[in-house]
């Protein structure tokens, strides 16, 4: 038999074997990557994650359904707040122009913070991108579905969460690593539900701040995972080329290691109860090779050492052999100095003209970011000369991609004629958060009931377990510091959260002293 004949025989034998395997071969294929969770959602009607997509809209008016928004934590509430505040169109005739009435006023929102599995930015570094993608598909499943738990101790899930008609991925890392997977998954569902991500919208908004014949640097301040994906860099340069930009557009990425974690109070990165350094710290330090605090730049960092905001084993910053950041503004200081040093040391640098907040947690820190940028613009070295003034404009444009996400969502609803006339975002929106499922014997948690770091990033994709329970926001799962930040930074959304806690029947079993007020 010649070579061609042998190859045909092998191919025929393999095809016969595959046919004999039947469903077994299909299950094995599904266990790879995110196939397993997709299979559970779409094909396994006994799975907790199953959704009957064929009858999803049965007895439902699509326009009356909610808009789903998810993030790895509470940072995505800054995106939701941008949606809540958005007023660029007339609500009566849909013509362009503000009318003093928010464009999504009659929409209901469902917000999910996957707090138990955050920060998403660290999965890439742990070589667990496949697990991250699985989390993202599970986030999508939660928004599509109707299941949730009344509280973390409840072992019987409820089934009356609102369904959705649109999805906003309010997380830069999830958009960078998972939007293509979410798009592909939604295509498999057969549901005509638009998916809006933050990176494309943010990139378009950034380029609007630079003239087409102008040169300049764009800083991307994002999580380590988002920076590693180069999602913004690729998108910005691609859009600049497509739109005919002729200037020298330079992109500088700064992975904000520890910033989002500090905002959400992750104990591996911030612990306000401490006054001395600790062994389990994972943020920038004198010995962290990836994110090293440079002692020669201590004057430039201008860290605040008051009240344990920096943890030091000496009497002052100069005496520290162990130095740990323990305050959100100090995290901002470290990373913005690192960004400007990166620009300073580059070849033929252009001045920084825009800073993209490539993580939804960072808009909470706009005040601190502007403060530090102003300090750096005015900083003089020992010789009395400005160090960074020729490397940045006096007022760097701070880009919050959320403002541009709102426009894309509006356009999608308008295109499909899916605006709601019966909803009320202030009284009918719902807010959920994931917590470790301690009823699962495989889960490993610390003394505070959170996943241990090793367990969080040591799990494997394809093991379709209920690692988490998704429960409504309340005071047991949102810290006082975080609630205070909501109240000052996103007051309208904070009022929506309070309304959900105060009037929604889904919190009937929540004690009054655990409700957010």
N, C-alpha and C positions, 0 to 999 in steps of 0.2 A: 504494500500500500504506500502511495506517495505521501509527502508531507501534508498536502492540502486535504487528502482523504483522512489522515489521522486527526487533523484539527477538527474536521467536520464531525468525526465520530466522537471526539471528546466533548464538543459543544452539544451534540445530541444527547449524550449520556448525562451531562450536567443539567440539561433542561428537563429530562425525564426525572432525575433525582429531585429537582426543585418542585416539579409538579406533585411528586409523591409526598413531599414534605408538607404541602398544603399550608394550613394556617401556622404551622410551627415556624416555617421560613419567614412568614409575615411578621410574627411576634419578634423573632430574632432581629430582623431589620429595624423594627420599631424601637428596640432597646438601645440603639445607637444614638448618641447625642440627645436632641430634644424630641426624637421620634417617640420615645416611651410616654412622655407626658402628653403629647398630642394624641397618641393612640388611646390613652386613658380618657381624655376629654371627648374625643369624637366617636370612639368605637366600643368602649367598655361600659355598658349601661349599669354595671354593678359597682363601678368605681365612684369614690367620693367626688372626683373631679368631672364626672360625666355631665355633658350638657346636650340636650336634644336640640341640635341646631336646625334640624329639618322643620321643627314646629316652634322655633324661637319666637316668631312674631304672631303666632296663632292667638287670636283674641286680644291683640295688642295694636294700638295705634302708634306707629313708629315715632311720630313727632312728639308724643307724650312721654316717651322714655327719657331717661337721664343721660347726662354726659359723664363718662368715666374718666377719672384722672388718677394716675399713679406715679409714685416715686419710691425710692429706697427708704425714705424717711419723711420727716415733716417739712423738709426743705421745699418740696414740690408745692407746698401751700403758697409760696410766692408766685408760682405760675397760676394757681387757682385764683389768687387775689388779683392778678392782672386780668384774668377773664371776668372776674366779678366787677372790676372797675371799668372795663372796656366800653367806650362810648364814642364810636366813630360813624354811626349810621342812625338814620331816623327810624324809630321802631314802628311808625305808622305806615310809611311807604317804602322802607328799606333803601332809601336814597342816601348817598354819602353825605355825612354832616352830623355833628353832635346835636342831640336834642335834650340833653340833661337827664336822660333815662338810660341806664346801662343796657347795652345791646343784648345781654344774656339774662336780663332781669326775670323773665318768665321760664327760664330753664331750671331744671333740678340737677345738681351735681352729686356724684358719688366719688369720694376721695379715699384712696388707699395709700397708707404709709407702710411699706414692708420693713418696718423698724427692726424686727428680729434678725433679718438677714443683712442689714446694712453694716458697713458701707460697701456698696457695689464696686467701688473703685479698686478694692483690694483683691478681687477675684482673679484679675489678670495676673497680678504679681504672684499669686498662689498657684498659678497654672490651672485655674478652675473656671475658665471661660465657659465651658460647657455647662457647668453648674449654674453660673450666672444666667445663661440663656434659659435654663429650665425655670429659674426663679421668675424671669420676665414673662414667660408663657403662663406660669401660675398666676402672676399678677393679672394678666389679661383674662384668664379663666375666672378669677374672682369677680372682676368687673362685669363679665358677661353673665355670671351665674347669680343665684339668689341665696346662697348659703353663707352663714356667718354664725358665730357663737355669741351669746348674750354677754359672757364674761370669760375670763381665763380658766375658771374652775368648772365651767359648764361642759359636760360631756355629750350633750345633745344639741346638735346644730339647729338653727332656725332656717326657714326657707322663704322669707318674705322681703329680702333685699330687692330694691328696684333693678330692673333690667336697664340696658344702655343702648344708645343709638350712635355714639361716637366715642373714640378713645384718644386721650391726650397722654403721651408719654412725657411726663413732667420730670424727667431725669436724663441728664446728659449722657451718663455712662450707659444707661439702658438704651438710649437712642443709638449711641455709637455702636454698641455690640449687639443689640437685639431688635432694632426696628425692622430690618429685612426679614428676620425670623417671624416677628409679629405679623408683618404684611403677608408673608407666605402662609402662616397659620390661618389668618383671617380669610385668605383666598380658599383654603380648604374647607372652611366652615360654610362657604356659600352665602354668608351674610354681607350685605352691602353696608358695612360699618367703616367709616373713614378713620384712619389712624394718623394723628398729627404728632410729629417729634420736634424737639427743640433746636437741633443743630442747623438744619436748613434755614429755619426761620431766623435764628440768631445770626447766622452768617450773612443773610440778606440785609438785616438791620445794621450790621457792622459796616459793610461796604458803603452804605448810604452816608456814613460820616466822613468818607474820603473821596475827593474829586477824582474823576477818571484819569486825569493827567498828573495826579499828585503822588508823591512818594511818602512812605511812612511805615512805621512798625505797628503791628497789631499784637497785643499780648493776649494769650489764651490762659486764663487762670481757672483751672479745672481740677477734678480729681486725678489721681495718678492713673487710674484706668482709662479715663477719657483722653488724657494726654497720650497714653501709650497707643491708643487706637488711631491717633492723629486725625480724628474725625473732623475737627474744626479746621485744621491746617489744610487738609485735602479739599474740603468743601469751599473754604474761602478762596484758595488759589484757583480752583476750577471755576467758581462763579466770577472771579475777577477777570479771568481769561475770556469767559463767555460774554461778559458785559463790556469788553473792550477797554479794560484798564491798561494804561501804558506806563504808569510809574513803577517804581521799585517798591513793591509790597513785600515786607518781611514779616514772617510769623515767628513769634517767640512763645514757647509753651512753658508754663510753670505748673507742675503737679502739686496741688495744695495738700500735701500729705498731712492729715490730722485736722484740717480745718472743718470739714463737714462733721467729722466725729466729735470735735470740740463743741460745735453748735448743738449737736444732739446729746451731749453729755456722755459720750462713750468712755467708760472708765479706763480703757487702755491708753487714752490720749489726754484725758483731763479728769481731775478729781479735786474739787474745790475744798474738800475736807482736809486735805493734806498740807503740811508745812515743810516736809522734807522729801527728797527724791525717793522713788520706789523702784523695785526691780521689774515690775510688769509694765513699765512705760514703753510706748512704741513710737513716739513722735520724734521730731528732729532733736538732735543732741550733739554733744562734742564728739561722740564716737560713732554716730550713725553715718556710715559711709555714703549712703544714698541721699540723706538729708542732714548734712553736717552743719552745726552752728560754728561759724568761723569767728574765733576770738579776736581776730584783727578787725572785725567789723562791728564789734560791740557798740561803739559810739553811733554807728549808722543804724543798727537795729533799734536802739533806744528803747530796749525792753522795759516794761514796768514791773518792778520787783515787789511792789506793795502787796501785802495780804496774801502771800503765797501764789502770786500770779506767775512767778518763775520759781522753780524749786532748785535750790543750790545747796551744796554741801559745805560752802564757805561763808564768810561774813559778807562778801559782796560779789558782784559778777566777775571781777578780776581774779578772785580767789577760788572760783568754782573749778573743781575737777569733774564734778557731775552737775550738769545743767539741763533742766527739763522745762518745757513750756507748759504752763498750766492756766492759760487764759486765751480767749478767742482773739482779742486784739493783738496779743503777742504772736499768735500763729500768723495773723495777717502781716505783721511787721517782718517776721522771718521770711515769708514767701515773696513779698513785694521787693525787699532788698535783694533777695536771690534773683528775682526776675531782672531788676535793673543792673545787677552785676553781670548777668548773662548777656544783656544788651551791650554793656560797656566793653566787655571782652570780645565781642564779635567783630567780624571784619566789615568795615564801612557801614556801621549801623545807621539806620534811619531813626528819627525821633518817634517815640511811642505816642501814638495819637488815639488809640482806642484800646480798651481792656474789656475783653469778653468775659463775663461771669459764667464760665462753663460748668457750673454746678448750681443747682437750685437752692442750696443752702446759703450761697454767698451773698445774694441780695439782702439778707438779714444784716450783713456787715458793710453795707455801702458807706455808712457814716465813717466807720473805721478805715475803710479803703481810701476814701477821699482824704481823710486826715493824714494818713501815712504818705500818700502820693504828694501831697502839698509839702510835707516835711522833707521828702527826698528832693523835690524840685528846688527847695531853698537850702539844702544841706551844703555846707562848706567844709573842705578838708582843713588840715592844720596849717596849710599855706594860705588859707583865706579864699581859695578858688572853689567855685561851684563844681561839684563832682558829676552831677547827673543833669544839670539844666539843659545842656545841649543834646541830651538823649531823650527828652520828653517835652511835650508841650505843657504850658502852664496849667491847662484844665483838660486832663485826659478824659475822653468820652468813655463813660462807664456803660457797657451794653448789657442790658437784662433781656435775654432772648424771649422771656415770657411775653413781653409786649407785642412781639411779632407772631407768636403762637396764636394769640387771640384773633388776629386778622385771618390766619389760615383756617381756624376753626369756624369763624363766621362765614367765610367764603364756602366752606364745605357744606354747612347747614343750608345756606342760601341755594347752592347748586342743587341739592336734593329736596328743597322745599320742606325741610324737617324742623322748622322753628316751632317751639312749643307755645301755645296760647293759654295753657291752663296751669302751668307750673309756677313756682315761686322759689327762687334760689335762696332767699333768706330763711324761709320756714320749712322747705321740703328737701334741702340738701342733707347728705349723710356723710359721716366721717369715720373711717375704720383704720385700725392699726394691727399689724401682726405681732404676736407674742409667742415665745417658745411653747410648744405643746408638751407640757410636762407629763401628760398622760401617756406619751409615747416612750416606752422604756429605753429606746435607743438614743434619746436626746440627752445631751450632756450640758448641764447648766452650772453657772457659778452661784455664789451665795446670794446674789441679788436676783436670781432667776433668769439671767440672760445666757445665751449660748456662750460657751467658752470659745476663745479665739481659735484654738486648734480644732474644735468640733465644727465651728462655723465654716472654716475653710478646708476642713478635712473630709467632708462628705463627698459623695460621688454622684454625678448625674445618672439618671436612669433608675435610681432606687425610689420608686414612686411612693413616698411616705408623707404623712401629714406631720412635717416638722414643726409647723406653726398652727396656731388658731388665729383667725381674724376676728377681732372684737371691736365694738364701738369705742371711740375716744372717751376717756374719762380721766379723773385725777390719779388713778392707780397706774396708768400707763403713759401719762404725759406729765413731765416734771413741772414743778412750780416755776422754775427759771424759764423753761420753754414756753409755758403759758404766758408769762410776763412779756416774753419777746413777741409772741403773737399779738398781745394786746397793744403794744406800742408800734410794732412794725406793720401789721396787717389787721387793723382794727375792724374793718368790715367783715373779713373772713372770720375773725375771732368771734364776732357777734353771731355769725352763722353756726359756728361750733357750739356756742352757748345755747342757741335756739334748739339745736339737735339734742343737746344734753337735757334741756329743760322741758321740751314738749313732745319729743318723738316717743311713740309707744315701744320702740325697740329697746329703750332703756328703762322700762317699767321696773325691772328687778334690780336696777342700780340704786344703792342707798343714796340719799340726798347729799350726804357729805362727800361722796365720791364723784358727784357731778360737777362739771365745769361751770362756774358762775362768775 
